[in-house]
C-alpha cells in the first residue's frame, strides 16, 4: 500500500497574490487535493508549514498540523483494519459521508472564528463569535452535524430568538452568519450541497418587517444646521456625520482608519475594510470643511480623525477602539438628531442608508449607487467600474449638495 500525504501550495494564484494551501493525497499514483481554507504568499511557505515571516504562523501552522494529523489518523485506521482503501473511501471519511469521522458544526464554526482572528479580521470574528454563542446557548448539542442543521432547527432557533425580543434585523443577521458557515462547510467538503437548508428556509422573509428609516434630505439639512457652539461634546458627531454622508455613506471603520495620506489633492483614495474595494472620491465642500477643521487640530498621528490615538495599533486594539468609539458616536447622533427636531433613531448605519435612499430619490440608478457604496463583491464592483467612471459617480454624489 503506497500512500503519500503532504501539505502544498496549489499552483494557482489568487487575486490578492496568495496561494491556497492544500492537502495532497497520493495513492497508487492517483492524486486527490483537499482545501485547508488557508492561503499565504509564496515567500511565506516553507515545505509543509508557514515561515516565521508570516504574522500568524504559530496559530495557522497548528491548524495545518491538525488538518494533516486528521488525514494520517484515517490512514492509520484503514491500515489497522487491514482495509485496502481507495481515494474515494479516504475522501468519504475525511470530508463527510456515511462512514466519515464527522466534523461537527461546533468545531467547524470555532475554526472559522480562529481563522478570522489570525488573519486580522477581528470585527468579523467578533460578530461570528456573538452568533456562535447565541446559537449554542439555544442548541446544547456540541456534536451537531451539518446534516442535522436543517430547516426545522433553524425555525426553532428563530422562535427562540423572538422569545428573547430579537427583532427581524437581528435575527436575519444571525441567520446570514450561519448560512455563511454552512456555505464554507460545503466549499470545504464537510457536507454535501444536497443538505443545504437555506434553499427552503428563506432569510429574505425577514426583510422589510423592521423598517429602516432613512433620513430625508430635509432631515439631513436640519442635522447639519444644528448649532453646536454651546455643545462642544457634539462637535465630533456632527463632523463625522457630515463627512460620512458626503463621502458616499462612508463606514465608521473606514472613517476611523482614514489616514492623511489618503487625502490626495481634491480626492480621497482608500481601500474599504469590508470588501477591500478601492475607492476614489471627489472631495465636496462639506467634506473639505471637516478636513480643514482637523488639519487645524492635528492629533499627532497618521490618522485624519482623533479616534485612533496611536500609530501601529494591532487589529485587536483597533477593533476594541472601534467598538467604544462607535457606541459613543451613535449615542451622540441621537442627541444631535433630537436637537435638530428629527424624530428618528439615527445611527452610523442610518447615515449610509440615507445616502443611498436620497440618491435613489434624485433619480440615480441602483447600479450606480451600488458601485458608489461598494455593496457588491470586489469582482462585481470591478465590472461595474468598467461601465461607470469615478467622474460619473462624483457627479451623482454632488447632487447631494442641492437641498
C-alpha positions in Angstrom: 0.0 0.0 0.0 1.7 3.2 -1.2 0.2 6.4 0.3 1.7 9.9 0.4 0.2 12.9 2.3 1.7 16.3 2.1 0.7 20.0 2.6 1.5 22.0 -0.5 0.7 25.3 -2.2 -1.8 25.0 -5.1 -0.3 26.3 -8.3 -3.0 28.9 -8.8 -2.5 32.4 -7.6 -5.5 34.3 -6.1 -6.5 37.9 -6.8 -4.7 39.0 -3.6 -1.4 37.4 -4.6 -1.7 34.5 -2.2 -1.9 30.7 -3.0 -4.3 28.2 -1.4 -2.7 25.7 0.9 -3.9 22.2 0.0 -3.5 18.7 1.5 -2.4 16.4 -1.3 -3.0 12.7 -1.0 -1.5 10.3 -3.5 -2.4 6.6 -3.5 -1.5 4.1 -6.2 -0.4 7.0 -8.5 -3.8 8.7 -8.2 -3.9 12.2 -6.6 -6.7 14.0 -4.7 -6.5 17.5 -3.3 -8.3 18.9 -0.2 -8.6 22.6 0.7 -7.4 23.7 4.1 -9.2 27.0 3.8 -5.8 28.9 4.4 -3.9 31.0 1.9 -0.5 32.6 2.0 2.2 34.3 0.0 4.7 32.1 -1.8 7.5 33.7 0.2 5.9 32.7 3.5 5.7 29.0 2.6 8.5 26.5 3.7 7.8 22.9 2.7 4.8 22.0 4.7 4.5 24.9 7.1 4.4 28.7 7.2 7.6 30.5 7.8 8.1 32.8 10.8 7.8 35.7 8.4 4.1 35.1 8.4 2.5 37.2 11.1 0.2 34.3 12.3 2.5 31.4 11.6 2.1 29.8 15.0 -1.7 29.5 15.0 -2.1 28.7 11.4 0.7 26.0 11.5 -1.3 24.5 14.4 -4.4 24.4 12.2 -2.5 22.9 9.3 -0.9 20.3 11.6 -4.2 19.2 12.9 -5.6 19.0 9.3 -2.8 16.7 8.3 -2.9 14.7 11.5 -6.6 14.0 10.9 -5.7 12.6 7.5 -2.9 10.4 8.9 -5.3 9.1 11.6 -7.8 8.0 8.9 -4.9 6.2 7.0 -3.9 4.5 10.3 -7.4 3.4 10.9 -7.6 1.8 7.5 -4.3 0.1 8.0 -5.2 -1.2 11.4 -8.4 -2.6 10.0 -6.4 -4.2 7.1 -8.5 -2.3 4.5 -7.1 -1.6 1.1 -9.0 1.6 0.7 -9.5 3.8 -2.4 -9.1 7.6 -2.5 -12.9 7.8 -2.6 -13.0 5.8 0.7 -10.5 8.2 2.2 -12.4 11.2 0.9 -15.7 9.9 2.4 -14.1 9.7 5.8 -12.1 12.9 5.5 -14.7 15.3 4.2 -18.0 13.7 5.1 -20.1 10.8 4.0 -21.8 7.7 5.6 -18.6 6.4 7.1 -17.0 9.8 7.9 -15.4 10.9 11.1 -17.8 13.7 11.4 -16.8 17.4 11.6 -19.5 18.9 13.7 -20.9 22.4 13.4 -19.5 23.5 16.8 -15.8 22.7 15.9 -16.1 24.0 12.3 -17.7 27.3 13.5 -14.9 27.8 16.1 -12.3 27.0 13.5 -13.7 29.8 11.2 -13.6 32.3 14.0 -9.9 31.4 14.7 -9.1 31.9 11.0 -10.7 35.3 11.1 -8.8 36.3 14.2 -5.4 35.1 12.9 -6.0 36.9 9.6 -6.7 40.2 11.4 -10.5 40.2 10.6 -11.3 40.9 14.2 -14.6 42.7 13.5 -15.9 39.7 11.6 -14.6 37.4 14.3 -16.4 39.3 17.0 -19.7 39.1 15.0 -19.3 35.4 14.3 -18.5 34.7 17.9 -21.6 36.5 19.0 -23.8 34.3 16.8 -21.8 31.2 17.8 -22.5 31.9 21.5 -26.2 32.6 20.8 -26.8 29.5 18.7 -25.1 27.1 21.1 -26.9 28.6 24.0 -30.1 27.6 22.2 -28.7 24.3 20.8 -26.8 22.4 23.5 -25.6 19.7 21.2 -21.9 20.3 20.5 -21.8 17.2 18.3 -24.5 18.6 16.0 -23.6 17.7 12.3 -24.4 19.9 9.3 -26.9 17.4 8.1 -28.9 17.9 11.2 -28.7 21.7 10.9 -32.0 21.7 8.9 -35.0 23.9 8.3 -36.8 22.7 11.4 -33.8 23.6 13.6 -33.5 27.0 12.0 -37.2 27.7 12.6 -36.9 26.7 16.2 -33.8 28.9 16.6 -35.8 31.8 15.1 -38.6 31.2 17.6 -36.0 31.1 20.4 -34.7 34.5 19.3 -38.1 36.0 19.0 -38.9 34.8 22.6 -36.0 36.9 23.7 -37.3 40.0 21.9 -34.8 39.9 19.0 -36.0 42.0 16.0 -36.1 40.8 12.4 -32.9 42.6 11.5 -31.0 40.9 14.3 -32.5 37.5 13.5 -31.6 38.0 9.8 -28.0 38.9 10.8 -27.5 35.7 12.8 -29.1 33.6 10.1 -26.8 35.1 7.5 -23.8 34.2 9.7 -25.0 30.6 10.0 -25.6 30.5 6.2 -22.1 31.7 5.6 -20.7 29.0 7.9 -22.8 26.3 6.0 -21.5 27.6 2.7 -17.9 27.4 4.0 -18.6 23.8 5.1 -19.8 22.9 1.6 -16.8 24.5 0.0 -14.5 22.5 2.3 -16.3 19.3 1.6 -17.6 18.9 5.1 -21.2 18.5 3.9 -22.9 18.0 0.5 -24.9 20.7 -1.2 -28.0 18.5 -1.2 -28.4 19.0 2.6 -28.3 22.8 2.3 -31.3 24.2 4.3 -31.3 27.8 3.1 -33.0 26.9 -0.2 -36.1 26.3 1.9 -35.5 28.5 4.9 -35.6 32.0 3.4 -33.8 34.7 5.2 -35.4 37.2 2.8 -38.7 36.8 4.6 -37.1 38.7 7.5 -36.5 41.8 5.3 -38.8 44.7 5.4 -40.5 43.9 8.7 -38.1 46.1 10.7 -38.4 49.2 8.5 -35.1 51.1 8.2 -35.9 54.8 8.5 -33.6 56.7 6.2 -33.3 60.4 6.7 -34.8 62.6 4.1 -32.6 65.4 2.6 -34.6 67.9 4.6 -33.8 66.0 7.8 -30.1 65.7 6.9 -30.1 69.5 6.4 -31.6 70.0 9.8 -28.9 68.0 11.5 -26.2 69.8 9.5 -27.7 73.1 10.6 -27.6 72.4 14.3 -25.5 74.9 16.2 -23.2 73.0 18.5 -21.2 76.0 19.6 -22.6 75.5 23.1 -22.4 71.7 22.8 -18.7 71.0 22.2 -19.3 67.4 23.2 -21.3 67.0 19.9 -18.8 68.7 17.5 -17.2 65.3 16.6 -20.5 63.6 16.0 -21.6 66.4 13.6 -18.3 66.4 11.8 -18.4 62.6 11.4 -22.0 62.7 10.3 -21.2 65.3 7.6 -18.0 63.5 6.4 -19.7 60.1 6.2 -22.8 61.4 4.4 -20.9 63.3 1.7 -18.3 60.5 1.1 -20.9 58.0 -0.2 -22.1 56.9 3.2 -18.5 56.0 4.4 -18.5 53.2 7.0 -17.4 54.2 10.5 -14.5 51.8 10.5 -13.2 53.4 7.3 -13.7 56.9 8.7 -11.8 55.9 11.8 -8.9 54.4 9.8 -8.7 57.3 7.3 -5.1 58.4 7.1 -3.7 61.8 6.0 -2.0 60.0 3.1 -5.5 59.0 1.8 -6.1 62.7 1.0 -4.6 63.5 -2.4 -5.4 66.9 -3.8 -9.1 67.1 -4.3 -9.8 63.4 -3.9 -9.9 60.8 -1.1 -8.4 57.4 -2.1 -8.9 54.4 0.3 -9.4 50.7 0.4 -12.7 49.7 2.0 -12.1 47.5 5.1 -15.1 45.2 4.4 -14.8 44.4 0.7 -11.2 45.5 0.0 -12.5 47.5 -2.9 -10.5 50.6 -3.9 -12.4 53.9 -3.9 -11.5 57.4 -5.3 -13.9 60.0 -4.1 -14.0 63.7 -5.0 -13.9 66.0 -2.0 -17.1 68.0 -1.8 -17.1 71.4 0.1 -18.7 70.0 3.3 -16.0 67.3 3.4 -13.3 69.9 2.9 -14.7 71.9 5.8 -14.3 68.8 8.0 -10.8 68.2 6.7 -9.8 71.8 7.4 -11.1 71.6 10.9 -8.9 68.6 11.8 -5.9 70.0 9.9 -6.1 72.9 12.3 -6.4 70.5 15.2 -3.7 67.9 14.4 -3.8 64.9 16.7 -0.2 64.0 16.1 -0.9 60.6 14.4 -1.1 59.4 10.8 -4.9 59.5 11.1 -7.2 62.3 10.0 -9.6 61.9 12.9 -8.8 61.8 16.7 -10.2 58.3 17.2 -7.2 56.1 16.9 -4.7 58.0 19.1 -1.6 56.0 18.3 0.0 54.6 15.2 0.8 50.9 14.6 -2.1 49.6 16.7 -2.8 45.8 16.4 -6.0 44.7 14.7 -7.4 43.7 18.1 -6.6 47.2 19.6 -8.3 48.8 16.6 -11.4 46.7 16.9 -11.7 47.4 20.6 -11.3 51.1 20.0 -13.9 51.0 17.2 -16.4 49.2 19.5 -16.1 52.0 22.1 -15.9 54.9 19.7 -18.9 53.7 17.6 -21.0 53.3 20.7 -20.3 56.9 21.7 -20.9 58.1 18.1 -24.3 56.5 17.9 -25.2 57.9 21.3 -24.2 61.4 20.3 -26.0 61.1 16.9 -29.3 60.5 18.8 -28.7 63.7 20.8 -27.8 65.6 17.7 -31.0 64.4 16.0 -33.0 65.4 19.0 -31.6 69.0 18.9 -32.4 69.1 15.2 -36.0 68.1 15.8 -35.6 64.8 13.8 -37.7 62.1 15.4 -35.7 59.1 14.1 -33.2 56.7 15.5 -30.1 58.0 13.8 -27.1 55.7 13.8 -23.9 55.4 11.7 -25.8 52.9 9.5 -28.7 55.3 9.0 -26.3 57.8 7.5 -25.2 55.2 5.0 -28.7 54.2 4.3 -29.8 57.8 3.9 -27.1 58.5 1.3 -28.3 55.6 -0.8 -32.0 56.4 -0.4 -31.6 60.1 -1.2 -29.5 59.4 -4.3 -32.2 57.0 -5.5 -34.9 59.7 -4.9 -32.8 62.0 -7.0 -33.1 59.6 -9.9 -29.6 58.0 -9.7 -29.6 54.4 -10.9 -29.4 51.5 -8.5 -26.4 50.1 -10.3 -24.5 53.4 -9.8 -25.4 53.6 -6.2 -24.2 50.0 -5.7 -20.9 50.9 -7.2 -20.5 54.1 -5.2 -21.1 52.3 -1.9 -19.2 49.1 -2.7 -22.2 46.9 -1.9 -21.2 44.2 -4.4 -18.3 41.7 -4.2 -15.0 43.0 -5.4 -15.3 41.2 -8.7 -18.8 42.6 -9.4 -17.6 46.1 -8.3 -14.7 45.9 -10.8 -17.2 45.0 -13.6 -19.4 48.0 -12.6 -16.4 50.3 -12.6 -15.7 49.4 -16.2 -19.1 51.0 -17.1 -19.2 53.8 -14.6 -16.1 56.1 -14.3 -15.3 57.8 -11.0 -16.2 61.2 -12.5 -19.7 60.0 -13.2 -20.1 58.7 -9.6 -18.7 62.0 -8.3 -21.1 64.0 -10.4 -24.0 62.0 -8.9 -22.6 62.5 -5.4 -22.6 66.3 -6.0 -26.3 66.2 -6.4 -26.5 65.8 -2.6 -25.4 69.5 -2.3 -28.7 70.7 -3.8 -31.1 70.9 -0.8 
